[in-house]
Amino acid sequence: MKLVLASNNNGKLAELQALFAPLGVELVRQADLNIPEAPEPHRTFIENALAKARHAARESGLPALADDAGLCVEAFGGLPGVDTAYYATQFGYAKGDGNNVRALLEQMANVTDRRAALVSTLVALRSADDPEPLVATGRAPGLITQQPIGDKGFGFDPVMYLPEFGQTFAQLPTEVKNANSHRGRAARQMLELMRERWFSPASRETP
């Protein structure tokens, strides 16, 4: 089964492709189908993920999978949240992972409450007009470090410290990260939903 991924992020594509491989699902980036990115005007992850999934499904004619994710910092009232990808631009930096990390550490320089969570909401649609989207959410709580640690992963992985592992996401082996990340947790939920709703036997005996 082929699904269009409503993202142009190569990191997301690689991570999600590995997670969905057991179902025989092939993900293709919307950019590879010449589909532009959808507007994301909403203030919640689920609303933006649904908007992106409907856009990708409508433009491609394929089932679609969308992920809206972000960093929610306790000391900032849950922000940057849905604005995570553009966080650095609020402080005069160009958009990008490195600048996002730089801006975050600068803004948290004198903050003692380092609690934060990476949150991912996945939405899958059989078609643009699917009235029953599949929705899964994953949350990975941790602490923001004082400086980047580790060279794996992407996004805020180098500054997201996980007390249970004593390491940041950027230090963990890929398979461990995928099993415990916000996106990994959401993907496992989504896999179960797809197995139940989309890949169950087409017909059952009527009692």
Buried (B, 14 or more C-beta within 10 A) or exposed (E): EEBBBBBBBEBBBBBBBBBBEEBEBEBBBBBEBEBEEBEBEBEEBBBBBBBBBBBBBBBBEBBBBBBBBBBBBBBBEBBBBBBBBEBBBEEEBEEEBEBBBBBBBEBBEEEEEBEBBBBBBBBBBBEBEBEEBBBBBBEBBBBBBEEBBBEBBBBBBBBBBBEEBEBBBBBBEEEBBBBBBBBBBBBBBBBEBBEEEBEEEEEEEEE
